[in-house]
């Protein structure tokens, strides 16, 4: 008499594959909607947490499927393996975010000048939702920044303000900063005194009056410009920047100060949502300043 053995089926493995597929689909849709669509960061984070939770459930069910395969040779090994592959992306992103959250200080605003950080031209304003954060940056936050990112400092360049300003504009475009507000840009224009027409020193003293250059009229003051008094030597550029893959939004402020024969550049980067920037603000500030060093190679000071 011939006995036919029928292998049992692991229902846990099958459910693991279904749940993992749904978790991965949700993960991909939410990521695309946040990067290219209207989904804001608070909603993105909530949906990502839900996707990671589903992926974790799928992994546990897949583990049950592997155990059943080992114990009674239950059908479901392939389904468990596929479930783990689908769950890898949501769980990998969640694991990376958790590692950055606990290894980096809980701050959302970093500045190369921790004593007198540059002030926003237009203070950032965004609905935080459930990702509430402190309204102001405290001295304790700045101390935490110094301890975590001691190398985040400003740059001094042995160059004129207009030259450094042009370099900053070029690097801002290369790094994806969209400038939304400017202040003090007129300080990078040539002084009127340098543009004044001077008489030819080689002309004879008894030259005819017609040979004397006609002085140019003083240009009229445009609306919004200062008409009298010394001008501040600072230039402020405020912009927006987004991370490449996820699309987290950051507000960026760049300050240029002319000091004697040098120009000092400071930078401030703030996450638009949430009380923690996962270290992305300091990383971008360092990236920008290194790129500026390369752009202004040869005029960097000590």
C-alpha positions in Angstrom: 0.0 0.0 0.0 1.4 3.4 -1.1 1.3 6.2 1.4 1.3 9.8 0.0 2.5 12.5 2.4 0.9 15.9 2.0 2.9 18.9 3.3 1.0 21.3 5.5 0.7 24.9 4.5 1.9 27.8 6.7 -0.8 30.4 6.7 1.5 32.7 8.7 3.9 32.8 5.7 1.2 33.7 3.3 -0.1 36.5 5.5 3.4 37.7 5.9 3.8 38.1 2.2 0.5 39.9 1.8 1.2 42.4 4.7 4.7 43.0 3.5 3.6 43.8 0.0 1.0 46.3 1.4 3.7 47.9 3.7 6.1 48.3 0.8 3.4 49.7 -1.5 2.4 52.2 1.2 6.1 53.1 1.8 6.7 53.8 -1.9 3.5 55.8 -2.4 4.1 58.0 0.7 7.8 58.6 -0.3 6.8 59.8 -3.8 3.9 61.9 -2.5 6.2 63.6 0.0 9.1 64.1 -2.4 7.1 65.2 -5.5 3.5 65.7 -4.2 1.6 67.8 -1.7 2.1 65.5 1.4 3.6 67.5 4.3 6.2 66.1 6.7 4.0 65.4 9.7 1.7 63.3 7.6 4.7 61.6 6.0 6.2 60.6 9.3 2.9 59.2 10.6 2.4 57.1 7.5 6.0 55.9 7.5 5.7 54.8 11.1 2.5 52.8 10.1 4.3 51.3 7.2 7.3 50.2 9.3 4.9 48.7 11.9 3.2 46.6 9.2 6.6 45.5 8.0 7.6 44.5 11.5 4.4 42.3 11.8 5.2 40.8 8.4 8.7 39.8 9.5 7.4 38.2 12.7 4.9 36.1 10.6 7.7 35.2 8.2 9.7 33.9 11.1 6.8 31.7 12.1 6.7 30.4 8.5 10.4 29.5 8.6 9.9 27.7 11.9 7.1 25.7 10.5 9.2 24.9 7.5 11.9 23.6 9.7 9.7 21.6 12.1 7.1 20.0 9.8 8.3 21.0 6.3 5.3 23.3 5.9 4.8 25.1 2.6 5.7 28.8 2.9 9.4 29.2 2.8 9.3 31.2 -0.4 6.5 33.3 0.9 8.4 34.1 4.0 11.5 35.0 2.1 9.6 37.3 -0.2 7.9 38.9 2.8 11.3 39.8 4.3 12.5 41.3 1.0 9.4 43.6 0.8 9.8 44.5 4.5 13.5 45.4 4.2 12.9 48.9 2.7 10.4 50.3 5.3 12.3 48.7 8.2 15.7 49.9 6.9 14.6 53.5 6.6 13.0 53.4 10.1 16.1 51.9 11.6 18.3 54.5 10.1 16.0 57.3 11.3 15.9 55.9 14.8 19.7 55.6 14.9 20.1 59.2 13.9 17.4 60.3 16.3 19.1 58.8 19.3 22.7 59.5 18.2 22.3 63.2 17.3 21.1 66.0 19.6 17.4 66.9 19.6 17.8 70.3 17.8 16.2 71.6 14.6 18.3 74.8 14.1 22.1 75.0 13.6 24.2 78.0 13.0 27.9 78.6 12.4 27.6 81.6 14.8 26.2 80.3 18.0 26.5 83.6 19.9 24.9 86.0 17.4 23.3 83.8 14.7 22.0 85.6 11.6 18.3 86.7 11.9 15.8 85.5 9.3 14.6 88.0 6.8 11.3 86.2 6.7 10.8 84.0 9.8 9.8 80.5 8.7 6.2 79.6 9.4 4.8 76.1 8.9 2.0 74.2 10.6 3.8 71.6 12.7 0.8 69.4 13.3 1.7 66.6 15.8 5.4 67.3 15.4 5.4 70.1 17.9 8.7 71.8 18.8 9.9 74.7 20.9 9.1 78.2 19.6 12.7 79.5 20.2 16.2 78.1 20.1 17.7 78.2 23.6 21.3 78.6 24.7 21.2 74.9 25.7 20.4 74.0 22.2 23.4 75.9 20.9 25.6 74.2 23.5 24.3 70.8 22.3 25.2 71.8 18.8 28.7 72.8 19.7 29.2 69.5 21.5 27.8 67.5 18.6 29.3 69.5 15.7 32.5 71.2 16.9 33.7 71.7 13.3 30.7 73.7 12.1 32.2 77.2 12.0 32.0 80.1 9.6 34.5 80.9 6.9 36.8 83.9 6.4 38.0 84.8 2.9 40.7 87.2 1.9 38.5 88.7 -0.9 36.2 91.5 -1.6 32.6 91.3 -0.6 31.4 91.2 -4.2 33.7 88.4 -5.2 32.6 86.2 -2.2 29.0 87.1 -2.9 29.2 85.8 -6.5 30.8 82.6 -5.2 28.0 82.1 -2.7 25.4 82.6 -5.4 27.0 80.0 -7.6 27.3 77.4 -4.8 23.7 78.1 -3.7 22.5 77.2 -7.2 24.7 74.1 -7.4 23.5 72.8 -4.0 19.8 73.3 -4.8 19.1 76.3 -2.6 16.2 78.4 -3.9 16.7 82.0 -2.9 13.4 83.5 -1.6 14.6 86.8 0.0 17.7 89.1 -0.1 18.9 91.9 2.0 21.9 94.2 1.6 22.7 93.0 -1.9 23.4 96.6 -2.9 26.6 96.4 -0.8 28.1 94.1 -3.4 27.8 96.8 -6.1 30.8 99.0 -7.0 30.9 102.2 -5.0 29.9 105.4 -6.8 33.2 107.0 -5.9 35.1 104.3 -7.8 32.9 105.0 -10.9 33.4 108.8 -10.8 35.0 110.2 -13.9 38.4 111.8 -13.1 40.2 114.3 -15.3 43.1 113.1 -17.4 46.3 113.6 -15.5 48.3 114.0 -18.7 46.1 116.9 -20.0 47.9 120.2 -20.2 47.0 122.8 -17.6 46.0 125.4 -20.2 43.6 123.0 -22.0 40.3 124.3 -23.3 37.3 124.0 -21.0 35.7 121.8 -23.6 38.3 119.1 -22.9 37.1 118.7 -19.3 34.8 115.6 -18.8 31.3 116.4 -18.0 30.4 115.1 -14.5 27.7 112.5 -14.3 24.5 113.2 -12.4 24.0 111.3 -9.1 21.6 108.4 -9.7 18.3 108.7 -8.0 17.6 106.6 -4.9 15.4 103.6 -5.7 12.5 102.7 -3.4 13.6 100.6 -0.6 17.3 101.8 -0.7 18.9 104.0 1.9 19.4 107.5 0.7 21.9 108.7 3.3 24.2 107.6 6.0 26.6 104.7 6.1 25.4 101.4 4.7 25.6 98.2 6.7 28.3 95.9 5.2 26.2 92.8 5.7 24.5 90.8 3.0 21.7 88.3 3.9 20.4 85.5 1.6 17.5 83.4 2.7 16.5 80.3 0.8 14.8 76.9 0.8 16.5 73.5 0.4 15.2 70.0 0.2 16.9 66.7 0.7 17.5 64.7 -2.5 15.6 61.5 -1.8 13.1 62.0 0.9 12.5 65.7 0.3 12.7 67.1 3.9 12.4 70.9 3.7 15.0 73.2 5.3 15.2 77.0 5.6 18.7 78.4 4.9 20.2 81.8 5.8 23.6 82.9 4.6 25.2 86.0 6.0 28.2 87.8 4.5 30.1 90.4 6.6 32.9 92.6 5.3 35.6 93.0 7.9 38.6 95.1 6.9 40.1 93.4 3.9 38.3 90.1 4.4 34.8 88.7 4.1 33.2 86.4 6.7 30.5 84.0 5.8 28.1 82.5 8.3 25.3 80.1 7.8 22.1 79.0 9.5 20.0 75.9 8.6 16.7 75.0 10.2 14.4 72.1 9.6 10.9 73.3 8.7 9.1 70.6 10.6 9.6 68.8 13.9 11.9 69.3 16.9 14.8 67.1 15.5 16.6 67.4 12.2 18.4 64.0 12.4 21.7 65.8 11.8 20.8 66.8 8.3 21.1 70.5 8.9 24.7 70.3 10.1 25.6 67.9 7.3 24.2 70.3 4.6 25.9 73.3 6.2 29.3 71.5 6.1 28.6 70.4 2.5 27.8 74.0 1.4 30.8 75.5 3.2 33.2 72.9 1.7 31.8 73.6 -1.8 32.2 77.3 -1.1 35.9 76.7 -0.1 36.4 74.9 -3.4 34.7 77.7 -5.4 36.7 80.4 -3.7 39.9 78.4 -3.7 42.9 80.7 -3.3 41.3 83.4 -1.3 40.4 81.5 1.9 41.8 83.0 5.1 42.8 81.2 8.3 
